[in-house]
Amino acid sequence: MMMKRMGAWMLLALLTLIGEWSGRCYGCLEEERIGLLEIQSLIDPDGISLRHWVDSSNCCEWPEIECDNTTKRVIQLSLSEARDYSLGDWVLNASLFQPFKELQSLDLGYTRLVGCMENEGFEVLSSKLSNLDLRVNQFTNDKSILSCFNGNLSTLKSLDLSDNWLTAGSGFKVLSSRLKKLENLHLWGNQFNDSICPSLTGFSSLKSLDLSFNQLTGSGFKVLSSRLKKLENLHLWENQFNDSIFPSLTGFSSLKSLDLSYNELTGSGLKVLSSRLKKLENLLLRWNQYNDTIFPSLTGFSSLKSLDLSANQLTGSINSFQLQPMRLGKLENLDLSENQLNSSILSILRGLSSLKSLDLSFNQLTGSGFEIISSHLGKLENLDLTYNIFNDSILSHLRGFSSLKSLNLSGNMLLGSTTVNGLRTLEFLQSLPISLKTLSLKDTNLSQGTFFNSSTLEELHLDRTSLPINFLRNIGALPALKVLSVAECDLHVTLPAQALPWLRWIFEITASPAPFQIGLAIFHH
């Protein structure tokens, strides 16, 4: 009797397994495969965007599809730009996606979506849906957006409505009551003014909010900051903010990242913010109107790890104010590119003992001062000095950066040699920092005496560089070299095969009016 019962249970289990797998075709569920082909016929009837969706193949391997490794059910579906625009506006029947019972992420960006059919919004979808991307469509008002959210979507955590035609209204207040667990809301590129702020206070679980590229002035942010206590990331670039915005932001006590780039900020008021946002780690102030008076206001950001002050009006002139070292002991990344900085700025960097990446490109630096700060920046790994006014002496000033791995000197006045009593020496590139792995000298003019000598250098970029005839004969002094880029160079040279036993060539050759000739063997380790 016992054996008969065991046999019956084993038969039942086998039949269940057979039943489960009988619905699968070509590695994915038959129901879902049919559903995908139906979507294809509806939004891409000519089979252009979704031409790889072939009836006889495994739909889990189709582009734009991701399936669960175990169940083989579709969990991610990306239809961004897949719909034929000639079909006109799209009023969605979301039941089209009902076959996908475990769908977690759906991307319908760039599909001319204007709304949803009555009672056929996204609430009919999988109870596991957590990410919904509706960017770059044609939602215009509260009615159009609410037509797609008729009921609760309790699992949705991320919603992207960027670059639509939305204006401020009460629709988001209603929406917040239906999306209680929403953590990420992207609304950049709409037509919002400050009246949108009260409508967003109901999104109490928000951790990230993007209101960039709108028409905000800041008058509504005080009420918003008093309600969104969990907010960690706030993106407000390209609005109409001036310094009056700062007191309204002090209530965001959990904020870790703040982007105020492309506004009309001048500096006054920033100190108020630094005393309140003690958790702030990333601050982006690119393309504003800051001058040197901003530096003392930054010292209060005690947790700051990344700071972007590029494309402002900074000079670093000692005459504008008494430059004191910035005491930002946790700062790791600093971008001061596209300003008007001279070498006086270097003294202010002495207090940045944790700095790993420094961008000083597109300024007016000459080189003096680096040897003084190198002992203070012992952790610096990446240094970008592109397009300044350095000459060959710059590398002698950089020797003290013991941890440097990447150095970009492109677009400077380098010749590749120094002149002493009328004699050219080889000091320039023999003085490479001992830890350097990447060196870029694009758009420079290397002389006949150029010589590279480094046991650690792995990448050398010399695009659009005038190379001497015998230049590459000395490249054997770079035993660790893996990548050599010489795009748009006029190169007439033959390299002995034994010179580069480890070299793997990656040439980024682009169209150039000058002839590109190379006679180098290709080697692999």
N, C-alpha and C positions, 0 to 999 in steps of 0.2 A: 504493500500500500504506500509506504514511504517513498519507494522508488518511483511509483506512478505519479505521486504528487510533485516530486522533484522534476520529473520529466515534463509534466504539464506546465510548471513555472518556467522551465527553460524554453519550452516551445512558445509560451506567451511572450517572454522577453525577446526571443528571436523575431517573432511576428511584429512586435512593437518597433524593433530596430529596423526591420525591413520596411515597415510603414513609414517610419521617419525618413529614411533615405530614398524611398520611392518617389518622394516629391522633389528630389534634387535632379537637376539636369546640367550637365557640363560643369559640375562643381559648385553650382549655386542653386538656390531654391527655384523650382519651376515657376511658382507664383510670382516671385520677385523678378525673374528673368522676363516673364510676360509683361509685368508692370513697367519695367525699364523700356522695353520695346514700344509700349504704348506711349510713354513719355516722348521717346524719340520721334514717333510718327506725328505727335501733336506739335512739338516745338521746333523740330528740325526735319520737316517732311522731305527735303531734298537730300538728306543724309550728308551734310557738309561738316558741321561742327562735331556731330556725333558719328562720324563715318566708321569709327572703329568698333561701334556697337554692332557686332555681327551675330546673327541668330544662332549660328552653329558653334559659337565659342563660349568659353567660361566667362560669365558676366562678372565674376569677382576679379577678373584680370583686365576688365575694360578700363580705359582712362576715365577719370572723374568718379570712380567707384572704389570704395573700400569696404571689405567684408570682415566680419569677425573670424579669426583664425580657426576657432572651434566650431561655431554653429554655421559658418558660411553665410550668415545673414548680412544684408547690407546695413552698415552702421554709419557710413558717410557718403553723401551724394552732392557733387559739385556741378551745377548747371550754369555757372557764371559765363555769360557771353555765348551760351549754347543756343539760345532761342533766335530764330530768324527774325530780324528787326522788321522785315517787310510784312510780317504778320500783323503789325500794328500793336496797339495797347493790349495788355493781357489782364483780364479779370479771372483770377485764379479760382479753380475748384480744387481745394487742398486735398480732397478725397483721392485725388490722383496718386497721392503718396501713401495711401493706407496699406497697400501690400507690404510695406517695409516696417514690420512690427518692432524692430529694434533700432530704428533710425535715431542716431544721436546728433548728427550734424547735417544741415541742409543749406546750401548756398544757391540763392536765386538772384544774385547780383547781375546787373546789366541785361535784364530780360523784358524791360518795358512794362513791368508790373505796376498796375494802378489801383488795385484793390482785390477783394475776394467776393465770390458769390455769397448770397445770403445763407447763413448757417453752414458754410463750407470753408471756414477759416482754419488756421493752424491748430486750433484746439482739437481737431479730429485726428491729429497725427499721433505718432508713437508717444507713449507715456515716458519714454526715455530721452526725448529730444532736449538737448541742452544748449545747442548752438544754432542760431538762425541768422543768416546773412542776407539782407535785402538792400544792400548798398547800390547806388546809382540806378534808381528806378524813378517812377513818376508819381509817388504818393504826394498829394497836394494839401490835404487838410485832415482834420480829425476824423471825418467820416471815412475817408479812404483807408486810413491806417487801422481804425477800430473795426472795420469790416473784416479784417483778417485776424482779429483777436476777440472773438465773441465770448469766449469762455476762459477759464483758468488754464494757464500753462505752468503748472507748479514745478516742472523740472527745468525750465528754461533758465540758463545762467548767463548767456551772452546773446545780445541783439545788436545788429548793425543796420542802422537806417541812414547811414551817411550819404551825402550827395543826392538828396531827393529835392522836393519842392516844399518842404514842411515849414510852416510858420507857427508862432506861438499860439497855443490854444489850450482848452481844458482836456483835450484828448489824452495827453500823457498822464494827467491826474487819474483818469479812468484806467488807463493802461497799467499804472503802478499797482492798482488794486488787483489786477489779474496776473501780474508777474512778481509775486512776492519774493522769489528767490533769485531775482536777477542780480548779477554781480558786475557785468560789463555792459555798458551802454555807449554806443558810438553814434554821434549825431553831427559830426563835422560836415561842413559844406551844405548847410541848409540856409534858411532865411530867418533864423531865430533872433529876437532881441531879448532884452532882460526880462520880459514878462514870462519867458519860459521857466524861469527859476522856481517860482512857487509850485508849478505843475510837476516838478521833479522831486519834490521833498518826500513823496510817498515811496520812493525806491530806497527803502531803508537798508537793504542788503548790499547796495552798490559798493564795489571796491575800485572800479575804474570808470571814469566818465570823460568822454571826448566831445567838447563843444567848440572845437577849432573851426576857423574859417566861417564864422557867422557874423552877426552884427551886434555883439555884446559890448557894453560899456562898463559893466561891473556893479550896477546899482542893485541888482537882485541877489547878489552872492552872499550877503550876510544871513538871510533867512535860509539859504541853501546849506551853508556851512554849519548852521546850528542843528540841522537834521541829519545830514549824511555823515555820521560819526565814524563809519567804517571805511570811508573813502581813502584809498591809498595812492591812486594815480589820477591826476587831473590835467587834461590837455586843453589849453586855451590859446593856441597859437593863431595868429592872423585874425584878431578881432579889433576892437577900437579902445583898448584899455590904456589908461594913463596911470600915474602913480596912486590915484585915489582907490585903485582896486585892492591894495595891500591890506588895509584894515579889515576888509570884508572876507579875506581869506584866512584870517588868524584862527577861525573856528574849526578848520580842518585839522584837528589834532593828530589824526592817524596818517596824514599825508606823507608819502615816501618819494613821490615823483611829481614835479610840477613843470609844465611847459608853457611859458609866456612869450615865446619867440614871435617875431613879426608883429609887434605892437608899438606903442608910443611911450615907452617907459624911459625915464631919465635917471632914476636912482633914488630920489627922495622917497622915504617910506619903506624901503626894503629892509632897513634895520628893525622896524617893528615886526616884520614877518619872521626875521631870523630868531627873534627872542621867543617866538611862540611855536614854530614848527620844528620841534626838537627831533623828530624822527625823519626829517627830510634827507634823502640820500642823493637824489638827482634833480638838478635845477638847470633848466634850459632857458636862456635869455638872449638867444641869437637874434640879430637884426632888430635891435632897439636903438636907443639914443644915449646909451651910457658913455660917460667919460671916466676919467681916472678916479673921481670921487666915489665910485662904487666900491672900491677895494676895502676900505674900513668897514663898510656895511656888511661884508660877507663873513666876518670872523665869528659871528654868532651862530652860524650853521654848523654846529659841532658834529653832526652825523653825516655831513655831506661827503659823497664818494665821487660824484661826477658833476662837473660844472662846465657849461657852454656859454661863453661870452663872445663868440665869434661875430664878425660883421657889426661891430659897434663903433664907437669913436674914441677908443682907448689909445693913448700915446705912451704911457709909462714914463712921461717926462718928470724928472725930479723937481722941475720948477712948478709944476701944477699943484703939488702937495708933497708933504714929507712921506715918502714911500716907506712903509713898515712891512716886514714880512707877514704874509697871510698865515694865521695860525689855524690851519685846517688839517689837523693831524691824520684824518681818515681819508682825505681826498686822494683818489687814484687816477682820475682822468680829468684833464683840463684842456679846453679848446679856446685859444686866444687868436685864432686865425682871422685873416681879413680885417685887421685893424690898422693902426698907424704906429705900431710899437717900435721903439728903438731899443737899444741894448740896456737902457736904464731899467727896463721892466724886470730884468733877471734878478735883481736884488730882492724883489718882493716874493720870489719863489722859494726863498731859503727855508721858509717854515713848512713846506709841503713834503715832509719826510716820507710819506707813503705813496708819493706820486709814481705811477707806472707808465702813464701815457701823456705826452705833452705835444700839442699841435700849435706851432708858432708860424705856420706857413702864411705867405702873402702879407708880410709886414716889412719893416725897414731895418732889420737887424744886421749888424756887421760882424759879430763874432766875439768881440771882447766881453768878458764877464762870465762866460760859460765855465772857465776853469775855476772860478770862485764858488759857483753854486754846485758843481759836480759832487763835492763831498757831502752836500746836504741832500742830494737826490740820489742816494745810493740804490734805490729800488727801481729807478727809471729804466724801462725796457723798450719803449717806442718813442721816437723823437722825429717829428716832421718839421723840417726847416725849408720846405719848398718855397721858391720864389721870394727870397730875400736879397741881400746884396753882399753875400759872403764871397770871400776870395779863398785862395788855396790854404791860407793859414787856419781855416776853421777847424780842421781835424786835430790840429795840435791843441786846440782849446777843448776838445771833446774827449781826450784820453782818460780823464778821470771818471767817466761814467762806466763803472765796472760791471753793471748789469745790462747794459744796452744791447738789444737784440735786433732792432729795426731802426734804420736811419734813412731818411729821405732828404737828399740835398738837390733835388731836381730844380732846374730853372735858376741856378745861381751863376755867378761869374767865375766858374772854376776852370782852370786850365790843366789841372792834373800834375802840376809841379810848382816848385817855388824857386825864386831867383835869389842867389846870394853872390855878390860880387860878379854879377854877370854870368854865373854858372848855374845851370839847372840841376837841381838835386832830385832825389826820388823819395823825399820825406813824406810827401802828401798822402799817398795811399799805403805807405808802410806803417802809418800811425793809426790804423783802424783800431777801434776799441776791441779788446781781446775777446769779448763775448758776442760780438756782432754776428748775426745770422742773415740779415737782409739789408742790402744797400741799394738805393735808387739814385742814379745820377742822370736822369732823363733831361734832355734839352741842355746839355752842357757841351763844352768844347775841350776834350782831352788832348793833351799835347804828346809829342813824340816820347817824352820821358816818363809817361804814366806807368806806374807799376803797382800791382795789387799784391798784397802779402797778408794772408789771414788763414789760420788753421780752422776757423769756425764758420766762415761765410758760406751760406747755402744758396742764397738767391742774389743775383746781380742784374739790375735793370738799367740798360743803357740806351733805351729807345730815343731815336732822333738825336743821337750823339755823333759828333764828328770823331771818328776813331783813327788813331795813327796806324800806319801800315803794319808795324811790328807789335801792335798792342797785344794781340792774343797769344803771342809766343811766350809771354810772361805769365799767362793765366794758370800755368802748372803750379804756381805758388798758392793755389786755392784748392787744396785736396778735398774739402768737404762740399764743393760746389755741385748743386743739383739742377739749378735753373739759371739759364742765361738768356735774357731778353734783349734783342738788338733790332727791334722793329724800326723801319724807315732809316736804316743806317746804310751807308755806302761802304761795304766791307770787302776788301780785296786781300785775302790772307789764306794761307794754308797752315793747318795746325797739325803737328806731329801726333800720331795716334797714341803714343805712350804718355803724352802730357796730361790727359784727363781720363784716367781709368774709371772714375765714378760718375762722369757727367751724363745726365739725362737731359736732352735738349727739349725745351719748350719755347718755340719761337712764336711771338705774337706779331706775325708779319701782316701789315696792312698796306693798302694802296699808297704808293709814294711816287712822286715825280722823279726821285733819284733812283738809280739802279741798285738792286739789292743782290749782291753776289757773295756766296759763301762756299768755302771748300772744306767743311769740317766733317769729320766722321761722327757717327752717332754711337754712343756707348751706353751700356746698361750694366748696373752692378750685379 
